[in-house]
Amino acid sequence: MRRPRPSAALRIPFLARLRVGRKLMLLVLLPVTGMMAFTAFGAVSQWHDAQTLRDFRTATELSFRTTALTDALARERIAAVKARMRPVPATLKERTGAQHATDGALHAALLDTAGWTGPLDVPGRLDARSRQLRALRLQTGTGSLTAPQLADQYDSIEHDLLELAATLESGRPTRTSGQAADAHIALLSAIEAAERERTELAVLFAAPDAPHPIATDRWSALEKALLDDFGQTAPAGLKGRLYVVLLQHPGLVVRKTRETLADPHAKRNTWPTYAGWLTASTRRIEALRVIQHRAAAELGRDATRDLDSAHAREVRDLSVSLAVLAAVTILALALRLSITRPLSEVSAGARALSEGDLSYDIRYAGRDELGAVADTFRELRVTTGRLAAEISTMNAAIDDNRLGHRADVVAFQGTWAQLLGGMNGTMASFAAAHGRRDKAEQELASIFHLSLDLLCIAGLDGYFKRVNPAFERTLGHSAEALLGRPWLEFVHPEDRARTRAVLDRLASGVELGAFENRLLRDDGTERWLQWSAHPVTGEGLIYAAARDVTESRRTAREQTALRRVATLVARGVPPHEVFSEVADQVGKVLSSGSAAVLRYGADGTATVLGAAHGPTAESDTAATAAAEEVGLTARPARVGRSVGAPIVVDDRLWGAVVATAAGPEPLPPGTESRLADFTELVATALANADSRDQLTASRARVVAAGDASRRRIERDLHDGVQQRIVSLQLDLRSAQSMLDEQPEELARQLEHIAKGLDDAFTDLLQVARGIHPAILSKGGLGPALRALARRSAVPVELDLRLPPGRLPEQTEVAVYYVTSESFTNAAKHARASFVQVTARAGDDVLEVTIADDGVGGAGLGPGSGLIGLVDRVEAIGGKLRVDSPPGEGTTLTVRLPLPRTEL
């Protein structure tokens, strides 16, 4: 069972969405996160300090290598000066050895700088000094430099190396390391001042006759100042050792030499010797170098000690932070467990209670708020169990139809009492509804049994579960037969596939609105049923209602057949087509074996005019008997399997329609009246056809009489008036010839009368031709059309394909007058420039087409001159069609029937 979710409209605060355990963890994580951030910040700071100390230690190690290089370079410098001043094998050998020592120190320094990553370019500066030293050695080998110049060149390189060492030791990450570095650099600078003093005085003592140099005491003053700086920052042990070195014999000799040189009145013979000065100053410098090495060692120890101290602080602080974090985490987990475990039990108990499981019990017992909640839940479980027992008892009462049972409301309080009270009210309402339901079921059963429609309940397994008596009455099967067989067996075989597809749709839950199929009766006949159904897939049932639409479908089919026949009658098709269609539709509507339309002759014999569906009425005894019965009585008759109905036209028996059943069973009752509907349509068609024939004959007689009158008038004019005028013309010409001398006035008058007679003769000839052209009577249609074309005011093109013999007179006259009228219209109204006439004679029709290129727009409306032409053409059974779109010319098409004997 899923727990209900809060309504979407109720906004739950963010913290309320978290479980208690997560809230506690969030509460603990706030200080823990701060502590971790502080620890991380301290660790980063300590790591940075340690990195600084590591860089300083690496720098001091490089500084020590550089210091060793300066020591070797100082020895090479004094050896080079000595070899320059006294180039003997011993001094030269000493210089070579000093150079090798310097190269070794330089190579070692370059190797140590391979992993250097500091900002100072130590390898570059050492390489630059190396190149400078090699150049100086080349100059020394050539002897181009004096001893003082040589000493100055070495001094420059030595000075750069000392600056590099001082720069490397300038980091000073701690005070102790800074003091040790200051002491070391001060002592290095003092030793360098002593070296320079030794070299300069060696040059002086090697040439006693040389001029006395100026300010020879500058190096002693510099040395004293640097040693004072060393004494301020160096440890007490190193300062004591320095005092001892200064007071030893070499130190005293150097001191005395400085005093002697500082005395301007001192004689040169009081100066120390070259060898004595070199020995004393060298020993003093070596003693100072021992102190310098100890200062370097002290500086290295301080740097290492500071780095180890930083590592120790880093490990200690991290260990303390992790210990505190672990303690806080363990405490938080313990608190979380002490709260979430009882809450989980209460939550699980509430969930089990909501799912109806009353066996779950909470084992937690405490004096805190959670313990009180657990006690309350246990009481709720007991109350819920009692309530469930009451509900179970009430359900059992409903199952046993003990609707008068009521729950014990007094044993409960509050909402529980209201719930049970509501259940008692529901039980009372259910009892009342149960009574109404029984009554409704009785009424429904009455409706089910009394309904004239077919009602049923079917299963998705294909069997009827219940049917009403209408099923038995309609299909003739008993209820036991309908319920005992799959109901698809009752469906007509041709409709089973469609019915099975509909059942599949119903099984998928789709309702059925209107579906028609055929079911078979017990006697083998079929009934058309229209179904509507509602599936209840959960119960596997289909509730359906059906209506017998056999008669309505039969009526609709019959009406369709009657409309089809009536349409043919209205269109005026020939009677033989109507007879064939009537026989075909009668056979389809009655589902008969045969159907025929008969006509009675004067002697009473019947002639078949149209037949359909199987054998004709003539070959069927029952049909013949029915036709004879109708002919004798002029009323519908039924003989065996055949039924006949009379066709009456103008109150006279004209014929009959006879239908014969296909099987041994006779046609159903009412077939006579259904046949009467068809006989009425046949009578109407015959009356219409007779009327049309009479009208056509009348129009043909009118046209023939008109043409005969035209020929008589034309003949009278030709034989009478026309001959009289010709005679008068001859007499007038004879009178003119008889007068020998004619007065001018009389001659003009006679000529005028002669011309008037000629014009009157021409006009009379034209009138005679218009009434009835003589060339048409003599030469036929072809010559007459050619004569019209020659007299036309518009150029005419003729394409005549006529039979060699003469056409019927009325046909030739109609074509002649249509063509003549078309030429006149083309010249007067259409403003045409060209007319084309085409004539084609087929097997039974003559088709003439007259087309012009005029303005078009001609029609058959009231007042049109084409109406008379249409009447003339239709009077002899022809058709005239006019096609005259505006601006596209006019085309007249004439189709006239021809007797086959004329072709």
Buried (B, 14 or more C-beta within 10 A) or exposed (E): EEEEEEEEEEEEEEEEEEEEBBBBBEEBBEEBEEBBEEBEEBBEEBEEBBEBBBBBBBBBBBBBBBBBBBBBBBBBBBBBBBBBBEEEEEBBEBBEEBBEBBBEBBEEBBEBBEEBEBEBEBBEBBBEBBEBBEEBBEEBEEEEBEBBEBBBBBBEBBBBBBEBBBBBBBBBBBEBBBBBBBBBBBBBBBBBBBBBBBBBBBBBBBEEEEEEEEEBEEBBEBBBBBBEBBBEBBBEEBBEBBEEBBEEEBBEBBBEBBEBBEEEEEEEEEBBEBEEBBBBBBBBBEBBBEBBBBBBEBBBEBBBBBBEBBBEBBEEBBEEBEEBBEEBBEEBBEBBEEBBEBBBBBEEBBEBBEEEEBEBEBEBEEEEEBBEBBBEBBEEBEBBEEBEEBBEEBEEBBEEEEBEBBBEBEEBEEEBBEBBBEBBEEBEEBBEEEEEEEEEEEEEEEEBEEEEBBBBBBEBEEBBBBBBBBBBEBBBBEBEBBBEBEBBEBBBEEBBEEBEEBBEBBEEEEEBEEBBBBBBEEEEEBBBBBBBBEBEEEEEBBBBBBBBBBEEBBEEBBEEBBEBBBEBBEEEBEBEEBBBBBBBBBBBBBBBBBBBBBBBEEEEEBEBBBBBBBEBBBEBEBBBBBBBBBBEEBEBBBBBBBBBBBBBBEEEBBBBBBBBBBEEEBBEEEBBEBBBBBBBBBBBBBBBBEEEEEEBEEBBEEBBEBBEEBBEBBBEBBEEBBEEBEEBBEEBEEEBEEEEEBEEEEEEEBEEBBEEBEEBBEEBBEBBBEBBBBBBBEBBBBEBBBBBBEEBEBEBEBEBEBEEEBBBBBBBBBBBBBBBBBBBBBBEBBEBEBBBBBBEBEEEEBBBBBBBBBBBBBEEEEEBEBEEBBEBBBBBBBBBEBBBEEEEBBBBBBBBEBEEEBB
